[in-house]
Amino acid sequence: MKRVLFIFAILLPLFTLAQKLNIDASISGLADDTKIVLNDLENPGSPVAEAVSKNGSFHLAGKLEGPSLLGLMIGKDLKTAVFLGNENVKITGSVNDDPVNWQYTGSKTQADFMNFQNDFVPKFQALNLLAQRIQMGDEKAKPALDSSIDKLQNDIDDFIKTRPSSPVSTLVILSTIGLTEDVALLEKRVNMLTSEATANVFGGHLKKAVIDAKFNTVGSVALDFSQADVNDKQVSLSQFRGKYVLIDFWASWCGPCRRENHNLVKTYNKYKDKNFTVLGVSLDEDKGKWLAAIKKDELTWTHVSDLKGWENEVAQKYRITAIPRNLLLNPEGKIVAKDLRGDDLDDKLEEILGR
């Protein structure tokens, strides 16, 4: 019995140590008395740990509720993100190197996070450049963007399959959730994760994201709303029941929206006598500019706005975070398609209404 107690007495300090995050760092060239701060990026107001360097080294200790994305700041010039839990971590590197390239040992989560950064961040940057080209009117970039997104979907699945217990897999799903509106695919990925992967703040965010993703899905009934038109008369979505209606979220100041208006006018004129119409919801703040854009672009359908910009109550209700966006509803008010632009909208209406 004494031997058991003796062994337990030896192991207890080690067990206790593992219940906290401990970071021991050795950074060549790091000046003495450099302030080191470790912040939780989800709650940056209260530091997780602080330290001051000595002989190129520092020690940080803190308690985390679960694996967390943290901001490591070394003085005023060096900073990086790390993904750590309550574990013992060693960091080695040089002040002449980017902290993202320092060596981190003792944390599988951080190793996964570095793989995520190395593999996905360059691809995200490439997607952003293609999206910018499309916004500038370069339609040739669209096939390249679609192809890149398809390839990235495979990369996402591969990452999750090989790391189903990693909190970083949860972050990967969250970071790429906007690349697809396929709720079934999203749920499939979530179901691949173990409880260990989701037992953190990102697991909570992912749960909410799945609920949000099911909102306004194809096949669901669009939420009714009422807003003032150009003559300050209230117009409700329910007034359009019995018709195919495109709810078009746009603004006079939105360049891609204005360019898309040219296509939308042609499609509207082609199908307006075939039980189709458009209901424009503007995220404008200046009524004069809103009305001028309607006139200049020859948008002869119904328009509404509360002139609150991004705080437009309909846009908030529909969780619109970017424009142009649109939803195509059938005569029963169900969503049959989303974000149809250019020939895509024309093709869909031809499929439904004929030539």
HUPE-V166147 format. One record per residue. N is the residue number from 1. RES is the residue in one small letter. SS is DSSP state (@ for helix, = for strand, . for the rest). PSI is psi in whole degrees, -180 to 180 (* if undefined). Layout:
# HUPE-V166147
n,res,ss,psi
N,RES,SS,PSI
N,RES,SS,PSI
This chain:
# HUPE-V166147
n,res,ss,psi
1,m,.,-42
2,k,@,-37
3,r,@,-40
4,v,@,-45
5,l,@,-37
6,f,@,-45
7,i,@,-42
8,f,@,-38
9,a,@,-33
10,i,@,-42
11,l,@,-26
12,l,@,-47
13,p,@,-37
14,l,@,-40
15,f,@,-44
16,t,@,-41
17,l,@,-36
18,a,@,-14
19,q,.,5
20,k,.,161
21,l,=,123
22,n,=,124
23,i,=,123
24,d,=,121
25,a,=,143
26,s,=,107
27,i,=,110
28,s,=,140
29,g,.,-1
30,l,.,123
31,a,.,149
32,d,.,151
33,d,.,20
34,t,.,132
35,k,=,132
36,i,=,130
37,v,=,134
38,l,=,116
39,n,=,146
40,d,=,118
41,l,.,-17
42,e,.,-18
43,n,=,71
44,p,.,-7
45,g,.,-30
46,s,.,112
47,p,.,143
48,v,.,-39
49,a,=,155
50,e,=,154
51,a,=,172
52,v,=,136
53,s,.,153
54,k,=,125
55,n,.,39
56,g,.,11
57,s,=,160
58,f,=,157
59,h,=,132
60,l,=,138
61,a,=,134
62,g,=,169
63,k,.,128
64,l,.,147
65,e,.,-22
66,g,.,175
67,p,.,131
68,s,=,152
69,l,=,118
70,l,=,153
71,g,=,120
72,l,=,117
73,m,=,124
74,i,=,103
75,g,.,-148
76,k,.,-16
77,d,.,-25
78,l,=,128
79,k,=,151
80,t,=,165
81,a,=,140
82,v,=,152
83,f,=,104
84,l,=,160
85,g,.,-164
86,n,.,90
87,e,.,171
88,n,=,117
89,v,=,139
90,k,=,138
91,i,=,132
92,t,=,146
93,g,=,-165
94,s,=,148
95,v,.,-15
96,n,.,-8
97,d,.,155
98,d,.,130
99,p,@,-24
100,v,@,-19
101,n,@,3
102,w,.,162
103,q,=,125
104,y,=,120
105,t,=,150
106,g,.,-2
107,s,.,111
108,k,@,-36
109,t,@,-43
110,q,@,-36
111,a,@,-42
112,d,@,-39
113,f,@,-39
114,m,@,-37
115,n,@,-41
116,f,@,-47
117,q,@,-46
118,n,@,-37
119,d,@,-41
120,f,@,-37
121,v,@,-46
122,p,@,-34
123,k,@,-37
124,f,@,-42
125,q,@,-40
126,a,@,-40
127,l,@,-41
128,n,@,-40
129,l,@,-41
130,l,@,-40
131,a,@,-38
132,q,@,-38
133,r,@,-40
134,i,@,-41
135,q,@,-28
136,m,.,2
137,g,.,7
138,d,.,90
139,e,.,-19
140,k,@,-20
141,a,@,-17
142,k,@,-47
143,p,@,-38
144,a,@,-39
145,l,@,-46
146,d,@,-42
147,s,@,-42
148,s,@,-39
149,i,@,-41
150,d,@,-43
151,k,@,-39
152,l,@,-33
153,q,@,-41
154,n,@,-39
155,d,@,-38
156,i,@,-49
157,d,@,-41
158,d,@,-42
159,f,@,-46
160,i,@,-42
161,k,@,-37
162,t,@,-10
163,r,.,55
164,p,.,-20
165,s,.,2
166,s,.,132
167,p,@,-24
168,v,@,-30
169,s,@,-36
170,t,@,-43
171,l,@,-37
172,v,@,-44
173,i,@,-45
174,l,@,-41
175,s,@,-22
176,t,.,11
177,i,@,-26
178,g,@,-3
179,l,@,-8
180,t,.,149
181,e,.,15
182,d,.,98
183,v,@,-36
184,a,@,-41
185,l,@,-42
186,l,@,-47
187,e,@,-35
188,k,@,-44
189,r,@,-42
190,v,@,-40
191,n,@,-17
192,m,@,-19
193,l,.,146
194,t,.,169
195,s,@,-28
196,e,@,-34
197,a,@,-27
198,t,@,2
199,a,.,60
200,n,.,177
201,v,@,-32
202,f,@,-28
203,g,@,-40
204,g,@,-43
205,h,@,-39
206,l,@,-40
207,k,@,-45
208,k,@,-38
209,a,@,-36
210,v,@,-41
211,i,@,-44
212,d,@,-37
213,a,@,-28
214,k,.,-11
215,f,.,133
216,n,.,33
217,t,.,157
218,v,.,130
219,g,.,-17
220,s,.,159
221,v,=,129
222,a,.,140
223,l,.,138
224,d,.,155
225,f,.,166
226,s,=,134
227,q,=,160
228,a,=,140
229,d,=,-168
230,v,.,-19
231,n,.,17
232,d,.,23
233,k,.,134
234,q,=,131
235,v,=,131
236,s,=,148
237,l,@,-36
238,s,@,-20
239,q,@,-19
240,f,@,5
241,r,.,141
242,g,.,-9
243,k,.,157
244,y,=,127
245,v,=,135
246,l,=,115
247,i,=,115
248,d,=,113
249,f,=,122
250,w,=,-175
251,a,.,153
252,s,.,-29
253,w,.,-4
254,c,.,107
255,g,@,-51
256,p,@,-34
257,c,@,-45
258,r,@,-36
259,r,@,-37
260,e,@,-25
261,n,@,-35
262,h,@,-45
263,n,@,-40
264,l,@,-38
265,v,@,-45
266,k,@,-44
267,t,@,-41
268,y,@,-48
269,n,@,-29
270,k,@,-33
271,y,@,2
272,k,.,-24
273,d,.,11
274,k,.,39
275,n,.,33
276,f,=,143
277,t,=,176
278,v,=,142
279,l,=,108
280,g,=,132
281,v,=,112
282,s,=,138
283,l,.,38
284,d,.,164
285,e,.,-26
286,d,.,113
287,k,@,-38
288,g,@,-45
289,k,@,-36
290,w,@,-50
291,l,@,-37
292,a,@,-39
293,a,@,-40
294,i,@,-44
295,k,@,-47
296,k,@,-41
297,d,.,-2
298,e,.,51
299,l,.,92
300,t,.,10
301,w,.,-178
302,t,=,138
303,h,=,142
304,v,=,156
305,s,.,149
306,d,.,6
307,l,.,40
308,k,.,13
309,g,@,-134
310,w,@,-15
311,e,@,10
312,n,.,128
313,e,@,-33
314,v,@,-43
315,a,@,-39
316,q,@,-42
317,k,@,-36
318,y,.,4
319,r,.,48
320,i,.,121
321,t,.,-4
322,a,.,149
323,i,.,154
324,p,.,145
325,r,=,150
326,n,=,158
327,l,=,130
328,l,=,122
329,l,=,148
330,n,.,177
331,p,.,-19
332,e,.,1
333,g,.,9
334,k,=,145
335,i,=,124
336,v,=,-16
337,a,=,162
338,k,=,147
339,d,.,51
340,l,.,123
341,r,.,154
342,g,.,-133
343,d,@,-24
344,d,@,-42
345,l,@,-44
346,d,@,-43
347,d,@,-40
348,k,@,-44
349,l,@,-35
350,e,@,-39
351,e,@,-39
352,i,@,-47
353,l,@,-11
354,g,.,175
355,r,.,*
